[in-house]
């Protein structure tokens, strides 16, 4: 993607803090930093991957962008328009442009609502087309996500579909609005590999057909390599690496990205596969709040510097950056 283009979506210094629940012994809940001063730009028609393990803050970022939650600090822009604090009609107009595909198709679909009513509901809410043209649009959209012939699915209910078919319906419900930006939050984590590949191809086709920009949230670097133009890696609320998808996979700079690659299943030429071996078997204790966020788990860390300083994203060029003193 051309860096001199204006970004479709921009996060500026976003932070989000939760307070954990009170413990059984009555201890006050402590603050948990879900996102720590995160800034990034996503450009038109780009598929941007946000990758990290469970609890890294990637889903929180998605929820903030679609305004299911508000950030504790920082600003979010869609097409140069700030979206933090939107209410009323402005929020409804925003929802027309920004949609989210959730992780679990079993929970994201109402079991008491037919597939036709599920997919046509966004059109009703936003008063798009009339009854006749809505049905035609729903049929077109169901066909585009691989539910064919679409007439066979119109009046079925979610329990009558497989997991892959449910996720296709969830995608159709999003895409029927032809949104500008879509967040796909682990959209294939509950599907097997062959169905996952089909879902990825649907997302790629949607980008080509309607020019949608996608934020793909996942823990799976292999999936991100197949789908994403650029990849950002997040660890405990901190962006630790960002760059072109293939380059992040082939030449990872940050020890955490390298550890994620080591964790991928390897088949065949096991002995020939490169191993980075950057992960400690036991975490270190951290006494300094200013320490590198990955210091507690990093085998290659400098004991003095990394325990006292937190690095910022940096690199020899602006396309591939890593938050590591020794990248």
N, C-alpha and C positions, 0 to 999 in steps of 0.2 A: 504493500500500500504506500502511496505517496505521502510522505510526511508533511508536504507543504499544503495538502488539502485541509480544509476545515474539518475537525472531527464531528461526527454525528453525535457521539456521546463523550462527555468529559467529566471525570471525577477530579476534584481539586481538594487535596488534603483532607480526605474523608476519615473520620474516626467514629467508632461505635463502641459503647461500653455498656455491658449488662451487669446487673448485680445478682450474684448467686443467691439461691434461697437460703433461709435460715436453717442451720443444721439441727439435728435431733437434740443436741445438747444446748440449744438456744443461742449459739454463737451467731453474731450478726453476719449477714451475707457479705462476701468480699466482691470487689469489682473485678470483672473479667473483660479484658480488652479484646473485642472481636475483630476490630479493624483499627490499625494504627497509622494515621496520616497517609492514607492510600491515594495516590494520584495516577491516573492513566487516561489515555485517549484512544477512542475506537473510531475508525474511519468508514466511510460509506461503502456498503457491499462487502465489508470485511467479515470474516468469521474469526472471532477473537477468543482464544481459549484461556480460561482462568482455572489453574490446576493446583491442587493441594490435597492433603489427606483430610480425613474427618476432623472437624473442629478448627480448620485453618482460617475460616472466615469467608470462604468463597460464596456460600449460600447467603450469608448475611449481606454481602455486597449486592447480590442479585435482588434481594428483598428491598434493599434501600433504593435501588435504581427504579424498581416498579412501584415504589411508594407504598409497600406494605408496612414499612417502618420508616422512621426519620433518623438521619445521622445525628450524633452528638455534636459534631463539628464538621465544618467543610461545606462544599457546595457541589451540586450535580447539575450539569447542563445538557439539554437536548437541543441540538441545532442552535446553539448560542443562547437559548432561553433557560434561565434557571428554573429548575423544577422542585427545589426544596420549598416546602410550605404551600404547595398548590392546594386549592380548595374549590368546591362548587363546580361551576361550568368549566373552569380552566383545568381542573383535575379530570373531568369526564373527557374533555378534548384530548388530554394527555393519554388517557387509557386507549383511545382510538389508535394512537401511534405506537404505543409501547405495550407489548404482551409478553406473557411468560408461560413456558411449557414446564410443568412440574415433574418431579422425579417419579411420583407414584401414580400411575394411571388408575389404580384401584380406588384411590381416595380423591382424585381430582375430578372424577365424574360422578354426578348424582345418580345413584342406582334406580331412582324412581322416574327418571326423565329419559325419553327416547333419544336416539342418536340425532334424529332430525331436530328436535327441540333443543338439544344440547348445542348443536353447531349453529342453529339459526338464532339462538338467544342473543349473541353479541349484535347481530343485525337489528333485532328488535330494540335493544337498549339504545343503540346509536341511531335508530330510525333510518336505516339504510334500505332502500328499495321497498317494493310492496310484496304482498303474499306470494304472487305468482313468480316474480323474479327472484325472490328469496329462495324458493324451492329449487329453481334452476341453478342458482349460485351454490347452494348447499350440495347439490348433486355433482357439480363441477369440482368442488373442493374435495369431496369424499373420493372422487375418482383420482384426483391429483395426488392424494396421499396413499394410493394403492388399495383402496376399498372398492373393488369392482366385481360385478356391476353395482354401482352405488345404490340403485333402487332396492337391492336386497338388504341393505343395512339401515335404511331410513327409519323404520319403525321397530327395530330391535332395541334391546336395553343392554346396558354394560355387562350384566351377568351372562349374557348370551354371546359374548365376544371373548376371544383369547387376549392375553396380555399385550401382544403386539398390536392387535386390532384396536384395543382400548387406547394405546398410545397414539395410534394413527388418528383416532377420533379427537384426542386432545390436541394434536397438531392441527387438525382441520378446524377446530374451534378457534384457534389462534389465527390461522392463516386466512380464514374467510373474511377478515377485516382488512387484509392486505396492509399489515402494519409496517411502519418504518424500521422498527427495532424489535427484536425478539430475544429473550433470554431463555436458553434451554438448560435447565438445572438437572444434571445427571439424567438425561431423558432415556437412557438405555440401561441404567444400572440394574433393573429388574428383568431384563430380557436376555435371551441367549445370544451368542455371537452372530449367528446368521441373521437373526431379526434385527440386531443392533446395526449391522452393516446396511440393511435396507432402510432403516430410519435415518442413518447418516446420509444416504443417497437422496432421500426425500428432502432433507434440509438443504443439501447442495442444489437440488432442482428448484426449490423455492427461492433461493438466492438468485438463480438465473432468471426465473420467470417474473418475480415481482420486485427484485432488487432489494430484498430485505437485508439488513445488517444483523449479525448474530453474535451474542455472547454465549459461548459454550462453557458451562461449568462442569468440571469433572475431576475425579481423582486419577483418571486413566490417561497416562501420557501417550500410550499407543493409539487410543482413540483420537486424542488431540492432534497427533501427527498426521493422521489420515484426513482430518476435517479442517484444521485451523491454518489460517494464514500467519497469524502471530500467536505466541503463547506467553502468558505471564504466570509465574509460579509464586504462590502465596504460602507463607508459613507463619502460623500463630498471629494472623492479622497483619503481617508485614509482607510487602512485595519484595521478593529476593532475587528474581531474575525476570527479564522480559526481552523478547527478541523474535525474529522470524521462526516459524514453527520448526522447520527442518533443521535450522541451525541450533536451536535450543536442544533438540534431541541428539543431533550428531556431535555437537561441541558444547556440552553443558558447562557453564562457568561456575555456578554456585554449588557448594558441597551438598546442599539439600536436594537440588535437582538431580545431582549425580546419585544420591541415595535413592531417590524415586525410580531412577532408571535401573539401579541394581535390584530393586524389588520386583521388577517386571519378570514374569515367567520366561524362561529361556529353554528352547527346545533344540535338539539336534547337536550342533557344534558347541556344546557347553564349555569345554575347555578353551575354545578360541574366543568366547565372548568376553568383551572388556568389562572389568570390574573396577569400580572407583574406590570402594571400601572407605567411605568417608563417615560412616555412622558408628558411634560408640555403642558398645553393648549395654552400658549403663549410663544414665544421665549424670552429668556433673551438677553439683549444687551451685546456684548462682547467688552471689551476695550483692552484686551491683545491678541496679535497675538499668543502668546505661549500657549493659553488656549487649553484644550482638545477640539477637533473638535465637540464633541457632547454636550459640556457643555451648549450651548444655549438652548437645548431642553430637557435636562436630569433632571428628577424630583429628582433623588437620588444623584446628584452631591454634593460634598463638596464645599461650596462657596469659601473658601480660596484656597485650593489646586488645584481644577479642573479649576479655573479661571486663574491660573498662570503657570500650568505645563501641558504638553501634554504627556500622557503615551505611552509606547511602548508595542508591543505584548509580553505578558509574561504569564506564567502558571506554575503549579506544575510539569507538564510533557510537553514534546515537541510536543505531538500530538494534544493538545487542548489549544490554546492561545487566550488571549483577551487583547485589549489595554484599560484597565480600572484599576484604582488603587483599586477599590472595587469589582472586579469581584468575 
